Amino acid sequence: MELNVFVICAIAGFAAQLVDGSLGMGYGTSLSIFLMSLGIPPALTSASIHLAEVFTTGASGLSHLKLGNVDGALFRKLLVSGVLGGVLGAYVLTQIPGDTIKPFIAVYLLVMGAVIIFKAFRQPQPKHVTTHILPLGVAGGFFDAVGGGGWGPIVASTLLARGNNPRKSIGSVNIAEFFVALAVSITLLTAVSIETHLQVLAGLIVGGVLAAPLAAYMNRILPTRALMG
């Protein structure tokens, strides 16, 4: 039974990381739904996902860095603000149910997704937006911790919707996510125990790490309009 759980979680982790590493979003959002469907509580779900993300985003971030997909200035701003928001969100999650805030996140992501799809059908005009990055990182880190996912959809989708270069935005968001995941994991593990779900965690890590280099390469070769679509 534990082997079956490991294999299923490895497949889920591979698929989620393939999407997240190439598009900058989707890992935590997809897996939070998957894990909670298995009956795992929200706080433990978020802890499992973020602990796995320490490994998957580390591999993904290094791949993006090696392929030249990272904007240094953008990364540094997202690092500081994302960690602050993540720690705050993790603390809140240990105090109140995470499900309470999910409908608000869903509405926001629906709007941002519609904007990105609209832009995908227009001739792309990449630009370099450097304003309001710090509050964006705080919001992304906070909702990511509370909902088990949301860093990529909130931060990457906002940057893309504002016209930032997709390849640089996605690479920078991915490498910053490593530090956000680490901070959230440490905060949550002070309040919850993951010992009873080690096979779930192992599957997510193995599947995600295997997918990370392929996802970063896909990000490099896909054209801008196809990537946004």
Disulfide bonds with the S-S distance in Angstrom:
none
